[in-house]
């Protein structure tokens, strides 16, 4: 099997790494990839190509399957383009990708199909939004969201009116997130613990659930500071009880798939529900229409089944009798970021220590923002590396991940030191 992977981050490195373990996979092409992906087994890097160029390449090379990592390509219609040409692809149509491409659409969709989510209002005009904020209509804290794609950074939690007006200005006036700020969603702040629940869907109403995970969005320890694309994640069997998993499937995932079918937007690909586990039950914070990053870096190492076979079945609309097998081991990923991220940050800084981590057992370093210059690995992005460890217990996985990070260095390296520690603290309190 020949596979084309689209994207360049840690999620794509995890996909390429896992696909490369399959006996069914002969060659993997990745566009545009990164320095770590370039070194992965069975992989050949391509330059950054347009959607049409990607399709032409896939047809010319008789690619058996395309796997799309970034949300922007899906929102732009790569799924429609490939399917019209008969190239199997894992990812939804542009219409179905609106679940991620527009937060306003997603909220209105959930309201139409009685899918639990926070109370909200949508605004097209910044003056109207500011009047609503000042009217006392909302209780604080509350959440302001840029409607469109903002690389995981367009969600701002506001403690009071002053912060909310400043966030409104940032999104809709200063246009810090570009066209994503054309519309604004203001929604209720939900209390609880977050979880990520991802399924593989085939467009015919069938889904294969993946193991749950928990992302850590804020830049600083303790969940403080601005949102990022994700500073780390973990996955373990005890994260969600079997009853809660069933409830999420019945109240969120299946109604979403059924609702999309009813509206003529059948969903095929990766459906990700970002959840808040409240006292009233799970509520949807957001949808993604692709693997999360860094959630993919902890989910895929736990997968025992052949990823290539699963994805090909989904692309063919054939998941009716399919199940995935998973290891009971826990996985932890800690992201090493450049100084200044999620704001501006330097590039071209030499990375050392990767040769040592290559020799560490049950540890994989996924490259996110790296390049190769004169035989050296250097930084090229805000999130540089994701260090992932697998172990029989969560505390051992945490220890292994941070042991690996201790071997890695580049100027200004920053990483959160509390990934999964909230869960460890809960376990200690309950023991």
Helices and strands as residue ranges (DSSP letters): E 2-7, H 10-20, E 27-32, H 35-38, E 43-46, H 51-60, E 65-68, H 71-75, H 78-84, E 89-90, H 98-101, H 103-112, E 120-123, H 126-134, E 142-146, E 155-158, H 161-168, I 169-173, G 178-182, E 184-188, E 193-202, E 207-209, E 214-215, E 218-220, E 224-227, E 232-235, G 237-239, H 242-248, I 249-253, H 254-262, E 268-278, E 281-288, H 295-299, G 300-302, H 307-315, E 330-337, H 354-358, E 363-367, E 370-373, E 376-379, E 383-391, H 394-405, H 421-430
